[in-house]
Amino acid sequence: MQIYLSNPGIITSSGNNADEVFASVIDKKSAIREIQFYEDKKFMLGRINHDVEHFFPKVDKEFVSRTNQILFLALMQIENEIYKSIEKYGKERIGVVIGTTVTGVENNYNVFKSYAQTGKFNNYSHSKNSQANPANFVRDFLGLKNIAMGVSSACTSGNKAIIEAARLIEHNMCDAVICGGSDALDTLTVLGFQSLAVLSDVRMNPFSANRSGTNLGEGAAVFLLSREEISNIKLYSFACNSDAFHITQPNPDANMQILAISDALRKANLVNIDYINLHGTGTIANDSMEAKAVSTVLPSTFASSSKTIFGHTLGAAGAIELGICFKAISNGIIPPQLYDGIDISPKINICSNAIKYDVKTAMNINFAFGGDNAISVIGKL
């Protein structure tokens, strides 16, 4: 079965739409800055710097969160494709799958603080803690009548949301699916990553011997997947697995990651890819594992990590970075990485400058806590 992707709607700290974000990647203009985020603590973060609340529609209070406000701005960029699909298929045949990690958790913190002080547990919103909340918001806002599903598998969430959307179409549960990921910067996440000692106090530098950790960011990306042609780019294949090696550390042997990459190539009937968007978090554990996996299967393929421009957006990362792959194909440009060129070993073919190239196929790679792996391959018809 052929499954087609619409142009993506994207918002990050580096741009308010897909073209702006891609231009920032091509020009290597990083939006990662030092920000006072929690009490007197400062972090290097990729934060959207305009008022996302201003554009948000009036909705049920259960859907009011920064995660959904960011998601809405990405969603509206593909509203024409969505409404055409509703007209074509009907609201009963369009699903929603959104990846996330934090949903509206931040909105409940004051409830817990109040409970600690007063012993009273008031105004707690279970819905805002639900990983399905962003998907339910999209379905409710558009009045859709099919499935709405959240995916929360840490840093693979956005990629796996697209994969799950494709499966819904393959199994004839939907004719089209709105899918992607959204995450806002959140106190729990930032302090949690700090507790793991993986945050860098300078701009992240994946795959360099000088790397010192990751920078977190926020953003969203949304696609419409359809069984009928809506662009000249389709989903070739995907592969997921998990090694369950450790709750936060990937297996340094990279055996399951190598298998996932190989499976995605096999399912796409390809032996090579024109471009790889790397997970590239800038942490020692991820970079060394990913370098081993990629150098084993696709050592000479053009590759780069775009997280250096807008940060690690967690549940949204896989969707945003698939959007970078989409723009690389549609614009005919290999995206570069903001990179000092001092490689770790084993070597992979990281591009430090943009390259004009007829990009026919692209692979998006994401890895997550718990040894979870997600690979998707897209390309021209």
C-alpha positions in Angstrom: 0.0 0.0 0.0 1.2 3.5 -0.8 1.1 6.0 2.0 1.7 9.7 1.2 2.8 12.6 3.4 1.7 16.2 3.3 4.1 19.0 3.7 4.8 19.3 7.4 3.7 22.0 9.7 6.6 22.8 12.1 7.3 25.3 14.8 10.5 25.3 16.9 12.7 27.9 18.6 14.4 28.4 15.3 11.4 29.1 13.1 7.6 29.5 13.0 7.0 27.2 10.0 8.7 24.4 8.1 10.5 26.7 5.6 11.9 29.0 8.4 13.1 26.0 10.5 14.7 24.4 7.4 16.4 27.7 6.5 17.8 27.9 10.0 19.2 24.4 9.7 20.7 25.2 6.3 22.2 28.4 7.5 23.4 26.8 10.8 21.6 29.5 12.8 21.2 28.0 16.3 18.4 29.3 18.5 19.8 27.6 21.6 20.4 30.2 24.3 21.1 30.4 28.0 17.7 31.0 29.7 16.8 31.4 33.4 14.2 28.6 33.5 13.7 27.4 37.1 14.1 29.7 40.1 17.7 31.1 39.7 18.9 28.2 37.6 20.0 28.9 34.0 20.1 26.3 31.2 21.0 26.3 27.5 17.6 25.7 25.9 15.8 26.0 22.6 12.7 28.0 23.7 10.0 29.4 21.4 10.3 33.2 22.0 6.8 34.5 21.1 3.5 34.4 22.8 2.0 31.0 21.8 -1.1 31.6 24.0 -2.2 34.6 21.9 -3.1 32.3 18.9 -4.8 29.5 20.8 -8.6 29.1 20.3 -11.1 29.0 23.0 -11.3 25.3 24.0 -12.2 23.2 27.0 -10.0 24.0 29.9 -8.7 20.4 29.9 -6.9 21.1 26.6 -5.2 24.4 27.7 -1.5 23.7 27.9 1.7 25.0 26.3 2.1 21.7 24.6 -1.2 22.1 22.9 -0.7 25.7 22.1 2.5 24.9 20.3 0.8 21.9 18.6 -2.0 24.2 17.4 0.5 26.5 15.6 1.9 23.5 13.7 -1.5 22.1 13.0 -2.8 25.3 11.4 0.0 25.2 8.8 -1.6 22.2 7.2 -5.2 23.1 7.7 -5.9 23.2 4.0 -4.8 19.6 3.6 -6.8 18.6 6.6 -10.0 20.2 5.5 -9.6 18.8 2.0 -9.2 15.4 3.5 -12.3 15.9 5.7 -14.3 16.8 2.7 -13.0 13.8 0.8 -13.2 11.1 3.4 -15.5 12.4 6.1 -14.8 12.9 9.8 -15.4 9.2 10.6 -12.4 8.1 8.5 -9.7 10.5 9.8 -7.6 9.6 12.9 -5.2 11.5 15.1 -1.9 10.2 16.5 0.3 12.6 18.4 3.6 11.8 20.3 4.5 13.7 23.5 6.2 13.3 26.8 5.0 16.1 29.0 1.4 16.9 27.8 0.1 19.4 30.4 1.9 18.1 33.4 3.3 21.5 34.2 -0.2 22.8 34.8 -0.7 20.4 37.7 2.4 21.4 39.7 0.7 24.2 41.6 -1.9 21.6 42.8 0.8 19.5 44.3 2.5 22.5 45.9 -0.8 23.6 47.4 -1.4 20.1 48.7 2.0 20.1 50.4 1.2 23.4 52.1 -2.5 22.9 52.9 -3.3 19.2 52.7 -6.0 20.0 50.2 -5.9 18.4 46.7 -8.0 20.8 44.6 -8.3 21.5 40.8 -6.1 18.5 39.8 -6.6 17.7 36.1 -6.1 14.0 35.3 -6.7 14.8 31.6 -3.7 17.1 31.4 -1.5 14.4 32.6 -2.8 12.0 30.0 -0.5 11.2 27.1 -3.5 11.2 24.8 -4.4 14.8 25.7 -2.8 16.4 22.6 -4.4 13.9 20.3 -7.8 14.3 21.9 -7.4 18.1 21.6 -6.8 17.8 17.8 -9.8 15.5 17.4 -12.1 17.7 19.5 -11.0 20.9 17.8 -11.6 19.5 14.3 -14.7 17.5 15.3 -13.3 14.2 14.1 -15.0 10.9 14.8 -12.3 8.3 14.5 -9.5 7.2 16.8 -7.3 9.7 18.7 -4.2 8.1 20.2 -1.2 9.4 22.1 2.3 7.9 21.8 4.7 8.4 24.7 7.9 6.4 24.2 10.3 9.2 25.2 12.5 10.4 22.3 11.0 8.1 19.7 7.5 9.3 20.3 7.2 11.7 17.3 8.7 9.2 14.9 6.5 6.4 16.2 3.4 8.5 16.0 3.9 8.7 12.2 4.6 4.9 12.2 1.4 4.2 14.1 -0.6 6.5 11.8 0.7 4.5 8.8 -0.4 1.3 10.5 -3.9 2.7 11.0 -4.1 3.3 7.2 -2.6 -0.1 6.3 -5.2 -1.9 8.4 -8.1 0.2 6.9 -9.0 1.8 10.1 -8.5 5.3 8.6 -8.1 6.8 5.1 -6.0 9.7 6.5 -4.3 10.4 9.8 -3.1 13.7 11.4 0.1 12.7 13.1 3.3 14.1 14.6 4.6 15.3 18.0 4.5 18.2 20.4 6.4 19.0 23.6 6.9 22.1 25.6 9.8 22.8 27.9 8.8 21.4 31.3 10.3 21.7 34.8 10.2 18.0 35.4 12.0 17.2 32.1 14.7 19.9 32.4 15.5 19.0 36.1 15.2 15.3 35.3 17.8 15.6 32.5 20.0 17.7 34.8 19.8 14.9 37.5 21.1 12.5 34.8 24.1 14.9 34.3 23.6 14.9 30.5 22.8 18.6 30.0 25.5 20.8 28.4 26.2 24.3 29.6 27.3 25.3 26.1 25.7 24.6 22.7 25.5 20.9 22.0 28.1 19.4 19.7 27.0 15.8 18.7 29.6 13.3 17.4 32.5 15.6 18.4 35.2 14.6 20.8 34.4 17.9 22.4 30.8 17.1 23.1 29.6 17.8 26.7 25.9 16.8 26.7 22.6 17.8 25.2 20.4 20.9 25.2 16.6 20.6 25.5 14.1 22.4 23.3 10.4 22.6 22.5 8.4 22.5 19.4 5.9 20.6 17.3 5.6 19.0 13.8 2.4 17.7 12.2 1.8 15.8 8.9 -1.3 14.5 7.2 -0.8 10.9 6.1 -3.1 9.7 3.4 -3.8 6.6 1.3 -4.1 8.9 -1.8 -1.4 11.1 -3.3 -1.2 14.5 -1.6 2.5 15.2 -2.4 5.3 13.6 -4.3 6.8 12.1 -1.2 5.7 8.9 0.4 6.6 6.7 3.4 8.8 3.9 2.1 9.2 1.9 5.2 9.7 1.9 9.0 11.1 -0.4 11.7 10.9 -0.4 15.5 12.4 -2.5 18.2 13.7 -2.4 21.7 16.7 -4.0 23.4 15.5 -3.1 27.0 19.2 -2.8 27.9 18.9 -0.1 30.5 16.3 2.4 31.6 18.4 5.4 30.5 21.5 4.1 28.7 21.6 2.5 25.2 23.4 -0.7 24.6 26.9 0.2 23.4 27.0 -2.8 21.2 24.2 -1.2 19.1 22.9 -4.6 18.0 19.2 -3.8 18.0 19.8 -0.3 16.5 21.8 -1.9 13.6 18.9 -4.4 13.1 16.3 -1.6 13.0 18.3 0.4 10.4 18.8 -2.8 8.3 15.1 -3.8 8.6 14.0 -0.4 7.4 16.3 -0.6 4.4 15.1 -4.1 3.6 11.5 -3.2 3.8 12.1 -0.2 1.5 14.0 -2.5 -1.0 17.0 -0.2 -0.7 20.7 -0.8 -0.1 21.5 2.8 0.5 19.9 6.2 1.4 20.7 9.7 0.2 20.5 11.3 3.6 20.2 10.4 7.3 18.9 12.7 10.0 20.7 11.4 13.0 19.3 11.3 16.5 22.5 13.1 17.6 21.8 14.1 21.2 25.4 15.1 22.0 25.6 12.7 25.0 28.5 10.2 25.2 26.3 7.2 25.5 24.0 8.0 22.5 26.7 9.4 20.2 29.0 6.4 20.5 26.2 3.9 20.1 24.7 5.7 17.1 28.1 6.2 15.4 28.6 2.4 15.7 25.2 1.6 14.3 25.3 4.0 11.4 29.0 3.3 10.5 28.1 -0.4 10.4 25.2 -0.2 8.0 25.5 3.2 6.1 29.1 4.5 6.7 29.3 6.7 3.6 25.8 8.2 3.6 25.4 11.9 4.1 24.3 12.5 7.6 23.6 15.3 10.1 21.8 16.1 13.4 19.5 19.1 13.4 19.2 19.3 17.2 22.1 21.7 17.2 19.7 24.3 15.8 16.6 24.0 18.0 17.6 21.5 20.8 16.3 18.1 21.7 12.5 18.4 21.6 11.9 15.0 23.1 8.4 13.7 22.1 8.4 16.1 19.1 11.9 15.3 17.9 11.1 12.4 15.6 8.3 14.4 13.9 10.3 17.6 13.5 13.3 15.8 12.2 11.2 13.8 9.7 10.1 17.2 8.6 13.7 18.1 8.0 14.0 15.0 5.9 10.9 16.0 3.9 12.3 19.5 3.2 15.7 18.0 2.3 14.0 15.9 -0.4 11.6 18.6 -1.7 14.4 21.3 -1.8 17.2 19.1 -3.0 19.6 20.0 -0.3 21.6 17.9 2.2 21.2 19.7 5.5 24.5 20.4 7.4 25.3 20.1 11.1 26.6 22.9 13.2 29.8 20.9 14.1 33.4 21.4 15.0 34.6 18.5 12.8 36.5 16.8 15.6 35.1 13.3 15.2 34.5 10.5 17.6 35.3 7.0 16.4 33.9 5.1 14.6 33.5 7.7 11.7 30.2 8.6 10.0 29.8 11.0 7.1 28.6 14.1 8.9 28.1 17.1 6.6 29.3 20.4 8.0 28.1 22.4 5.0 24.8 22.3 3.0 25.1 20.3 -0.3 22.9 20.7 -3.3 21.9 17.2 -4.1 19.0 15.3 -5.7 17.8 13.8 -2.5 15.5 10.9 -3.5 15.4 9.1 -0.1 15.9 10.1 3.5 16.1 8.1 6.8 15.0 9.5 10.2 16.6 7.8 13.2 15.4 8.1 16.8 16.5 6.3 20.0 14.9 6.5 23.4 15.2 5.6 27.1 14.6 1.9 27.7 16.5 0.9 24.5 13.5 1.9 22.2 14.4 2.5 18.6 12.4 3.9 15.7 13.5 4.3 12.0 11.4 5.7 9.1 12.3 6.1 5.5 10.6 8.5 3.1 11.3 9.4 -0.5 10.1 10.6 -3.9 7.5 8.6 -5.8 
